[in-house]
């Protein structure tokens, strides 16, 4: 057995785009947590953004969810789920949902 190796990076530059709702959700997450614990809010926001930024180098990162849309993947960071939809070869659009809101009926977020 040869051991695991990370996937090669994507050969094309990729733009990571947060939907307007995702940006609002990130601000809400930060503000809500920050009321009680500002340093935790900073850590959580940084962790969500860092995981999403991995998609720039590894756009196939995360679990595929063709049941949502053919090119959708999910990333989980703590109690939050980031849904990413590939558009062509060079654009990823991301939305963010708390796990408590994650249901197929609620996944019109890309629309």
LINWO-V838554 format. One line per field, one symbol per residue. phi: phi as a letter, one per 20 degrees, with the letter a starting at -180 (. if undefined). psi: psi as a letter, one per 40 degrees, with the letter a starting at -180 (. if undefined). burial: + if it has 9 or more other ideal C-beta (glycine too) atoms within 8 Angstrom, else -. A space follows every 10 residues. Layout:
# LINWO-V838554
phi: ???
psi: ???
burial: ???
This chain:
# LINWO-V838554
phi: .enecfffff fdfdedcefg ffffffffgf fffffebgff ffffffffff fffgffecfe fnefcffebg decccdcmec ddecdfcmec ccddcccfgf efbgfdeeff f
psi: heiiiiiiih eihhhhhhid dddddddddd ddddddgddd dddddddddd dddddddgee iihigeedid fhiihhhbei hhhhhhhaee hhhiihiidd ehideefede .
burial: ---------+ ---+-+-++- -++-++--++ +-++-----+ ++-++-+++- ++-+++-++- ++--+----- -++++-+--+ ++++++---- +++++++++- -+---++-++ -
